[in-house]
């Protein structure tokens, strides 16, 4: 008889303490009908900037969890469980949509996203998963596997299994290679003005003072002065810290998709001083 697991992995941390109502099902389960082909091949590790969402320290049910700041070399052994249909189609902790047929997983403290090799210590089977969610928060479990990952590791029937984890840390590509493969740009918004001339003067002043690229995004009659673009989240965060240290406490990061090598913002001007 197939074991049915009540998963304690959360999707968004803001909903982690909510009662039944967010999800259609009370208890988690495997799908009743399985597609003839599921994505059971390993996740392909590649360098990714950490997500803006899901990477802050948090407290849940009185327990404090600190995100690993320097996880390189991380290895750990513990119990794996899995989560499936109840969470399928809902958002994960970093804002992506959970797909139980993909090779993904939830972990309490690894940065999102991370790539981990999981070994089932009962049978020696291995799988590489992409960690994009938080959990599991139940009985000292170490990792919550997607349905596909649990199937690959033969964890579905037993419900849980002893596993070992090994973090895979792809190197960041060279700047020219990384920029050619970029999909998003990050900006640090600093001010919003209704006068285009004053916005240009402000951007030039900030670029000169801080040695950072500045960018003006115009929408209707509002000119938004920003640091950027940056193609690495860490660079954007450093620029935001710089802004807040220099009397710009309202600075915040925005993310924009790149379209044909440029951002989707129209009417924008970049100052590279």
Secondary structure, 3 states (H helix, E strand, C coil): CCCCCCCCCECCHHHCCCCCCCCCCCCCCCCCCCCCCCCCCCCCCCCCCCCCCCCCCEEECCEEECCCCCCCCCEEEEEEEEECCCCCCCECCCCCECCCCCCEEEECCCCCCEEEEEEECCCCCEEEEEEEEECCCCCCCCEEEEHHHHHHCCCCCCCCEEEEEEEECCCCCCHHHHHHCCCEEEEEEEEEECCHHHHHHHHHHHHHHHCCCEEEEEECCEEEEEEEEECCHHHHHHHHHHHHHCCCCCCEEEEEEEECCEECCCCCEEECC
